[in-house]
Amino acid sequence: MKKKLIRPSAKEDAAITKAAKSDPNSRPLTNKQWDKVKPTLTRGRGRPLGSGTKEQVTLRIDSDTLAFYKSKGNGWQTFINLLLGEIKKESKSIKLVEKKVINGNLITTKSKIAA
């Protein structure tokens, strides 16, 4: 069952604020102080925020290749992303792979038949 939030009335809110301001050990934060606090607040429950740099795509992969990566357990998509990132860093390697694909040296017999 969902809990209901009970909001104080304007009169009750004023009394609470007055009591908080009068307590020297518990002063309410100023707007300037809140601006410093807000960026450091952590999220509560739910899915964690992403990095904001990833993009969701649809990709068709052979079932045996997909099964291999999924067999690695949780984080298999991140693992694929890391591998592709490493290939990207090794620009010479990617150029060699692209050259083999263009020349038809990397295409398997199964792929040649389908084409």
N, C-alpha and C positions, 0 to 999 in steps of 0.2 A: 504494500500500500504506500502510495506517495505521501510524504509528509507535507503539510501545508505551512507556508511561511506566514507567521503572524507579524504584521508590520505595526509599529507603534503609531499612535495618533500624533498629530503635530504637537500637541501639548506635552505628551509623554516624551517625544523626541527632544523637545526643548529642555525638559527637565534632565534627561540623560546627558545631553550636551553640556548643560550648566554644571552638573555634578562632575563630569569628566574634566572640564576646564578648571574647576576649583581644586582638583587633586593635583598637588605638585609632583607626585610620582607617576602620574598617568596623564600627561598632556596629549591632546589629539595632535596628529601630524598636520603641518601646514600644507598648502597646495604644492609649494616648492619641494617639501620633503617627500610628498606622495609621488611627484614626478621622478624622483630618484629611485623610489621603491618599486614602482610599477614595472620597469623593464626586468627586474630581478625576480619577480613573482614566478613561481613554478606552476605548471598546469596540474590540474587534479586528475581524476580518473579519465580513462578513455585512451584513444589511440594517440601516440606521441606525435608531435609536430614533425613534419619532414624537413629536410634541409632547404627545400624551396628551389633546388637546382635540378631535381630529377623530373623527368617527363614520362608519363605513362604512354606506352605504345603497345600495339598488337604485333606479335612476331610469330611467324610460323616456323616451327622447329621440328625436325624428325623426332618421332616418338622415342626411338632408342637413345638419341642424344639428350632429350628432355629427361628421360628416366635416369640417365647417368647423373645429371646434375641434381635431380631431386633426391637421388640416393645419398647425396652428401648431407641430407638432413635440413633442419631449419636454417634459413639464410642462403638457400641455393641461388635465389635471384641476386642477392648482394654479391655472392661469389662470382656469378656470371658478369656482373657489372665491374667487379675488380679485375677480372681477366681481360675484359674489353678495354678497360682503362690502362692496363699494363701494355697491351698491344698498341694502344694509341700513343703511349709514351715512347715506345720503341718505333719511331716513325719509319726507320729503315725496314723493320720486320713487316709492317703493314704494307709497305710498298712492294716488298717481295711477294707477299700473299696476293695482293691485288694483281700483280703481274702474272702470277701463276693462274689466277682465275680468268684473266683476260685471254691468256694463251691456251686455256683449256686443260692445263696440266693438273689442276686441283679438283676438277670435276670428276666424280666417280662414275663408273659404268651405269649405275642405277639412275643418276641424274641425266646422263647423256641419252639414255633410252627414253626418259620422260620428256626430254626437250624435243 
